[in-house]
Amino acid sequence: MSPLVCVSVARSLRTHRELLLNWFRAKGAISAGIVEGFNNKAKSAMRKSYGFREFETIELALYHQLGNLPEPEATHRFC
């Protein structure tokens, strides 16, 4: 490993020291599975909303995907 990479890793560990130590203090009782699930849902909603031009549209898609918000009334009926 190059010295630059080692310095970068050391700096990152020093920056996040308290957060890393919190996991060890909890003795593994806390699981990050829920957060990973939300991240996966958010990524899939972002992929589905590819091509939308406005941020508000993507934001609305994320709210519906992650928050189970009701869909707005359609202006016409589908068969």
Helices and strands as residue ranges (DSSP letters): H 3-15, H 17-25, H 33-48, H 55-67
